[in-house]
Amino acid sequence: MLDREQRRDLRAFRKAFSEFKEVSPIMTTAVIDMFLQVALTPGKSVNEYAELMGTPQSSASRHLLDLSIVSRTRNKEGHGLLTRDVNTENLQKNCYTLSPKGQRLVERILSA
């Protein structure tokens, strides 16, 4: 049986999780995990996030695109939680950061 503190923590986790489901009821945990990684370590490239997450570059790329304004299918909107900018130090690389919508989501999660 859970004690009072454990129940409080679990409720907070559930509320945070529900914030993602409001963005998209079919958002996978892998995409949620990628969003949280970008929030914790903004400004990295696809390859850097793939390495941090221990996932193939192709999967990281798909997750980052889905979290951005335009999804990987190109004819469908993404979640709009991330922005993709050209890396000023290496113009051949893109870097990902939270969009204003993504920042608001983080604020809602932290207030859970």
ROVO-66537 format. One record per residue (C-alpha): x, y, z; chain; residue number from 1. Coordinates in nm, 3 decimals, decimal comma, padded with zeros to 5 digits. Example, Ala and Ser with C-alpha at 12.3 -4.5 7.8 and 13.67 -1.06 7.14 Angstrom:
% ROVO-66537
> X | Y | Z | chain | n
> 01,230 | -00,450 | 00,780 | A | 1
> 01,367 | -00,106 | 00,714 | A | 2
***
This chain:
% ROVO-66537
> X | Y | Z | chain | n
> 00,000 | 00,000 | 00,000 | A | 1
> 00,121 | 00,349 | -00,084 | A | 2
> 00,182 | 00,605 | 00,186 | A | 3
> 00,052 | 00,964 | 00,162 | A | 4
> 00,371 | 01,102 | 00,005 | A | 5
> 00,387 | 00,825 | -00,255 | A | 6
> 00,022 | 00,884 | -00,349 | A | 7
> 00,089 | 01,259 | -00,382 | A | 8
> 00,390 | 01,193 | -00,606 | A | 9
> 00,199 | 00,945 | -00,818 | A | 10
> -00,091 | 01,191 | -00,860 | A | 11
> 00,156 | 01,460 | -00,971 | A | 12
> 00,309 | 01,220 | -01,222 | A | 13
> -00,035 | 01,128 | -01,353 | A | 14
> -00,130 | 01,496 | -01,390 | A | 15
> 00,196 | 01,567 | -01,574 | A | 16
> 00,132 | 01,271 | -01,803 | A | 17
> -00,223 | 01,395 | -01,871 | A | 18
> -00,078 | 01,728 | -01,990 | A | 19
> 00,087 | 01,540 | -02,278 | A | 20
> -00,235 | 01,357 | -02,355 | A | 21
> -00,409 | 01,694 | -02,390 | A | 22
> -00,158 | 01,785 | -02,660 | A | 23
> -00,219 | 01,452 | -02,835 | A | 24
> -00,410 | 01,153 | -02,700 | A | 25
> -00,190 | 00,921 | -02,906 | A | 26
> 00,150 | 01,069 | -02,813 | A | 27
> 00,386 | 00,783 | -02,735 | A | 28
> 00,610 | 00,762 | -02,431 | A | 29
> 00,914 | 00,772 | -02,663 | A | 30
> 00,801 | 01,110 | -02,799 | A | 31
> 00,727 | 01,234 | -02,446 | A | 32
> 01,074 | 01,121 | -02,340 | A | 33
> 01,231 | 01,310 | -02,633 | A | 34
> 01,040 | 01,626 | -02,540 | A | 35
> 01,166 | 01,603 | -02,183 | A | 36
> 01,523 | 01,549 | -02,307 | A | 37
> 01,505 | 01,864 | -02,522 | A | 38
> 01,362 | 02,057 | -02,226 | A | 39
> 01,653 | 01,940 | -02,009 | A | 40
> 01,927 | 01,985 | -02,273 | A | 41
> 01,813 | 02,237 | -02,536 | A | 42
> 02,007 | 02,330 | -02,848 | A | 43
> 02,138 | 01,991 | -02,956 | A | 44
> 02,126 | 01,820 | -03,296 | A | 45
> 01,936 | 01,508 | -03,397 | A | 46
> 02,251 | 01,297 | -03,365 | A | 47
> 02,328 | 01,436 | -03,020 | A | 48
> 01,976 | 01,362 | -02,897 | A | 49
> 01,992 | 01,013 | -03,047 | A | 50
> 02,312 | 00,949 | -02,856 | A | 51
> 02,175 | 01,092 | -02,530 | A | 52
> 01,860 | 00,881 | -02,563 | A | 53
> 02,035 | 00,565 | -02,678 | A | 54
> 01,807 | 00,546 | -02,980 | A | 55
> 01,873 | 00,520 | -03,354 | A | 56
> 01,917 | 00,851 | -03,534 | A | 57
> 01,615 | 00,776 | -03,755 | A | 58
> 01,389 | 00,734 | -03,449 | A | 59
> 01,521 | 01,052 | -03,288 | A | 60
> 01,461 | 01,239 | -03,612 | A | 61
> 01,101 | 01,117 | -03,635 | A | 62
> 01,029 | 01,211 | -03,273 | A | 63
> 01,182 | 01,557 | -03,312 | A | 64
> 00,987 | 01,622 | -03,632 | A | 65
> 00,661 | 01,514 | -03,470 | A | 66
> 00,728 | 01,749 | -03,179 | A | 67
> 00,802 | 02,038 | -03,416 | A | 68
> 00,561 | 02,250 | -03,619 | A | 69
> 00,553 | 02,020 | -03,924 | A | 70
> 00,535 | 01,646 | -03,868 | A | 71
> 00,740 | 01,390 | -04,055 | A | 72
> 00,452 | 01,321 | -04,292 | A | 73
> 00,483 | 01,682 | -04,423 | A | 74
> 00,108 | 01,705 | -04,492 | A | 75
> 00,022 | 01,698 | -04,126 | A | 76
> 00,082 | 01,946 | -03,846 | A | 77
> 00,327 | 01,853 | -03,575 | A | 78
> 00,267 | 01,919 | -03,207 | A | 79
> 00,438 | 02,260 | -03,221 | A | 80
> 00,627 | 02,198 | -02,896 | A | 81
> 00,978 | 02,242 | -03,042 | A | 82
> 01,148 | 02,484 | -03,277 | A | 83
> 01,418 | 02,377 | -03,519 | A | 84
> 01,686 | 02,634 | -03,593 | A | 85
> 02,010 | 02,627 | -03,787 | A | 86
> 02,311 | 02,586 | -03,560 | A | 87
> 02,506 | 02,912 | -03,586 | A | 88
> 02,836 | 02,730 | -03,529 | A | 89
> 02,771 | 02,464 | -03,793 | A | 90
> 02,524 | 02,569 | -04,064 | A | 91
> 02,479 | 02,208 | -04,175 | A | 92
> 02,321 | 02,113 | -03,842 | A | 93
> 01,987 | 02,197 | -03,691 | A | 94
> 01,932 | 02,245 | -03,321 | A | 95
> 01,611 | 02,197 | -03,127 | A | 96
> 01,468 | 02,407 | -02,846 | A | 97
> 01,130 | 02,450 | -02,681 | A | 98
> 00,878 | 02,664 | -02,863 | A | 99
> 00,659 | 02,901 | -02,661 | A | 100
> 00,393 | 02,627 | -02,662 | A | 101
> 00,652 | 02,379 | -02,534 | A | 102
> 00,759 | 02,620 | -02,261 | A | 103
> 00,397 | 02,658 | -02,149 | A | 104
> 00,365 | 02,280 | -02,136 | A | 105
> 00,673 | 02,256 | -01,913 | A | 106
> 00,524 | 02,520 | -01,683 | A | 107
> 00,198 | 02,323 | -01,655 | A | 108
> 00,390 | 02,002 | -01,584 | A | 109
> 00,598 | 02,168 | -01,313 | A | 110
> 00,288 | 02,303 | -01,145 | A | 111
> 00,137 | 01,954 | -01,129 | A | 112
***
